[in-house]
Amino acid sequence: MQQHKQLTVLIEASFMAVLAFIFALIPLDIGSAYEIELGMIPIIIFSYRRGLKYGLLSGFLWGCIKLVSGDFTMLSILQVLLEYIFAFAMAGMAGLAHPKIQAVVSQKKVNLSALTEAWSIGLAVLCKYGIHFIAGVIYWGMYAPEGMSPYLYSFIVNGSSAFATFLLTYILIHLLLRFAPRLVQAH
């Protein structure tokens, strides 16, 4: 029975990674450098459902799918690993809230989860875009406008993308948990 449950969780992780990849195809980019990453939504929902370990796995798989699809920009091997494998896995950091979200949902007090959602989504976004910020300084800084520090350039690009992603992700996940709490209930 334990192997069956493990297989079910791995299939869910893979399914959510594919769903994240599909959501990320929805064009919400602002210009060529700014993005709103809708793909984080399925990974965070899955992280709430199955916890940190499996959330990180699903995010990792999402990054692998992105690489296999060819939808990435490569400046170096390390940049690709940092931005598409490690950063995407960080979407699963919301899984740290798994015990609290599970308790709130099982007690049918979903309206009390807003603060937990905010900090856990914020953590996942901060970790993902923190990595993009570092990569922005190291690898993308050469594209900063003349006279602008690579740090400021990366902060503006990644900070605005992180803020927009956090805001939209929080609103949508809050609504999903309020109206469809079964999405995060582990069976």
Solvent accessible surface area in square Angstrom, and as a share of the most:
residue,aa,sasa,rsa
1,M,194,0.87
2,Q,130,0.58
3,Q,157,0.70
4,H,115,0.51
5,K,102,0.43
6,Q,74,0.33
7,L,102,0.51
8,T,48,0.28
9,V,6,0.03
10,L,67,0.33
11,I,105,0.53
12,E,32,0.14
13,A,0,0.00
14,S,51,0.33
15,F,125,0.52
16,M,28,0.13
17,A,0,0.00
18,V,67,0.39
19,L,48,0.24
20,A,0,0.00
21,F,32,0.13
22,I,89,0.45
23,F,63,0.26
24,A,32,0.24
25,L,100,0.50
26,I,84,0.43
27,P,118,0.75
28,L,59,0.29
29,D,97,0.50
30,I,99,0.50
31,G,66,0.63
32,S,124,0.80
33,A,45,0.35
34,Y,71,0.27
35,E,50,0.22
36,I,34,0.17
37,E,12,0.05
38,L,18,0.09
39,G,0,0.00
40,M,0,0.00
41,I,10,0.05
42,P,3,0.02
43,I,0,0.00
44,I,0,0.00
45,I,8,0.04
46,F,1,0.00
47,S,0,0.00
48,Y,0,0.00
49,R,36,0.13
50,R,27,0.10
51,G,7,0.06
52,L,57,0.28
53,K,142,0.60
54,Y,33,0.13
55,G,0,0.00
56,L,49,0.24
57,L,57,0.28
58,S,0,0.00
59,G,0,0.00
60,F,80,0.33
61,L,49,0.24
62,W,0,0.00
63,G,0,0.00
64,C,37,0.22
65,I,48,0.25
66,K,32,0.14
67,L,41,0.20
68,V,132,0.76
69,S,56,0.36
70,G,51,0.49
71,D,68,0.35
72,F,70,0.29
73,T,67,0.39
74,M,103,0.46
75,L,61,0.31
76,S,38,0.24
77,I,110,0.56
78,L,124,0.62
79,Q,0,0.00
80,V,12,0.07
81,L,88,0.44
82,L,46,0.23
83,E,15,0.07
84,Y,27,0.10
85,I,29,0.14
86,F,104,0.43
87,A,0,0.00
88,F,7,0.03
89,A,11,0.08
90,M,25,0.11
91,A,0,0.00
92,G,0,0.00
93,M,37,0.16
94,A,0,0.00
95,G,2,0.02
96,L,83,0.41
97,A,1,0.01
98,H,45,0.20
99,P,89,0.56
100,K,105,0.45
101,I,0,0.00
102,Q,40,0.18
103,A,41,0.32
104,V,8,0.04
105,V,6,0.03
106,S,79,0.51
107,Q,109,0.48
108,K,171,0.72
109,K,95,0.40
110,V,17,0.10
111,N,92,0.47
112,L,115,0.57
113,S,1,0.01
114,A,33,0.26
115,L,143,0.71
116,T,8,0.05
117,E,0,0.00
118,A,30,0.24
119,W,116,0.41
120,S,0,0.00
121,I,0,0.00
122,G,23,0.22
123,L,47,0.23
124,A,0,0.00
125,V,6,0.04
126,L,125,0.62
127,C,32,0.19
128,K,1,0.00
129,Y,8,0.03
130,G,25,0.24
131,I,16,0.08
132,H,18,0.08
133,F,60,0.25
134,I,87,0.44
135,A,0,0.00
136,G,4,0.03
137,V,28,0.16
138,I,110,0.56
139,Y,41,0.16
140,W,64,0.22
141,G,11,0.10
142,M,140,0.63
143,Y,119,0.45
144,A,18,0.14
145,P,71,0.44
146,E,179,0.80
147,G,84,0.81
148,M,60,0.27
149,S,50,0.32
150,P,52,0.32
151,Y,138,0.53
152,L,88,0.44
153,Y,44,0.17
154,S,2,0.01
155,F,129,0.54
156,I,69,0.35
157,V,20,0.11
158,N,20,0.10
159,G,25,0.24
160,S,51,0.33
161,S,3,0.02
162,A,17,0.13
163,F,133,0.56
164,A,23,0.18
165,T,0,0.00
166,F,52,0.21
167,L,81,0.41
168,L,53,0.26
169,T,1,0.01
170,Y,47,0.18
171,I,81,0.41
172,L,63,0.31
173,I,0,0.00
174,H,40,0.18
175,L,81,0.40
176,L,61,0.30
177,L,0,0.00
178,R,115,0.42
179,F,157,0.65
180,A,36,0.28
181,P,38,0.24
182,R,163,0.60
183,L,80,0.40
184,V,0,0.00
185,Q,45,0.20
186,A,47,0.36
187,H,133,0.59
